[in-house]
Amino acid sequence: MTGADAAPWWVHGVTWLVVAAGWYTVHRATLSRERRREKRDAAKQLASDLHELEKSAREFHGSERHDEYAAEELAMRCDRLIKVVQRAPFDELKIAPRLMAALRQAVTCRNIDRTAFSQQAANSEIQRNIRCAIDDLIDSIEEAKVRTWA
């Protein structure tokens, strides 16, 4: 190959520039996709944690005797999950505060106090309120997740 047949020096520079720009674009798209997957996984874990809270709350309110430790544990878990919903990445979803208040009220209603405790049937208003509050919050998270993290 003679010197006259060789490409000018700037052609190699343009080639490397195109390669670098392509790599950067693919890399950004991969990172974005990974972040969205992590957020969806976090939402899935939150839904699972909320279902566990529901199970614990229903067991507590359905028990024959008041358990002070279980009552405190239930209130603490509820507060922690509400704080999780208020922190990143869930703060992006703009979940209505009334749903979190309804959850707290349903789980810790007046029946959590030792003096007012009474065993609740599976279809009691307290048990229904717990189920509905959890379902409403999960539904809101799922709807916002589809809208925001699509």
N, C-alpha and C positions, 0 to 999 in steps of 0.2 A: 504494500500500500504506500503510495507516495504522499508527500505532504500536501499536494493539491487535492487529493481525495478525502482528506480528513475533515471532519466537521469543525466548524469554528468553535472556539473555546466557550462561548456563551451558551451553546446548545446543551452542553453537559450541565451547566448551571441551571438552566431552565428545567431540565429533566429532574435534577435533584430537588428543585423547588416544588415541582408537581408531586413528586414522591413524598416529600415532607408534608405538604398540604393534605394529601390523601391520608397519610397516616394520622395526622392530627384530627381530621374530620372523623375517621373511623374510631379513634380513641375516645373522642368526646361523646360520640353516640353510644359507645359501649359503656362508658361511665354513667351516662344518663340512664340507660336501660338498667344497669346494676342498682343505681339509687332507687329507681321506681320499684324494682323487685324487692329491695330491702324494706321499703315502706309498706308494700303489700304484705310481706311476711310479718312485719310488726303489727299491722292491722289484724292479721289472722291470729297472732298470738294474743292480742288484746281481746278479741272476740272469745277466744278460748278461756282467758282469764275471767272475763265477765260471766261466762257460763259456769265456771267453777264458783264464782261468788254467788251466783243464783242458787246453785246446789247447796252451798254452805248456809245461805240465808234461809232457804226453805227447810233444811234439816233443823236449824236452830229454832225457827218459829214453830216447827212441827214436833219438837221434843216435849216430853212430859214435864221436865223440870228446867228451870232457868239455870244456865251455866254462865257465871260471871266472866270467866276467861274466854269462852266462846263469843260472848257478846262484845267484849273489847276487841277480840281478834276480827270479828265481822266488821265492826265500825272502822277499824284501822285499815283493813283490806279495801273497804269501800272508798275511804279517803285516798288511799294510794292510787287506786285505779282512776279516780277522778283527776288526780294530779297528773297521771300519765296522759290522759286525754287532753290536758291543758298544755302539755309540753310538746316540743318538736319530736317527731314530725307531725303529730296529730293537730297541733295548733293551726296548721295550714288548712285543715278541713273546716274550721269555723263551726264547730259543733255548738248547738244552742245551749247556753248555760242552764236553761230550764230543764233540759233532759238530764243533766248531771244532778241538779237539785232534786228532780223526781226520783232518780236512782237512790240518792242518799236518804231521802224521806221514806221510800218504800222499804229499803233494807233495814233502816234503824228506827222505824216508826215507834210509836209509844210502847209497843210490845217488847222492846229491847230492855226496858227498865225492869229491874227485879220486882218492884212493887206492883207493876201493872201487867206483868207477864202472864199469859195464858196460852195453853197449847192451841195451835191453829190447825184446822182441818186442811186437807190438800186443796180444797176448793174455796177456802175462805177468802175474804176480801184482801187480807194482808198478803196471802200467798199469790193471788192474782196480780196484785199491784207490783210485787217483786218481779214476776214473770214479764208483765207488760213493760215495766221500766227498763229492764235489761233488753228486751226485744226492741223497744223504741230506740234505745241508744245504739245498739248494734246496727239496726236498719239505717239510722242516720249516718253512722260511720261508713257503712257500705255505700250508701248513695253519694256521700261527699267524696269518698275514695274514687269512685268511678268518674265523678265530675272533675276532680282536681288532679288525680294521679294517672289519668288515662294514658 
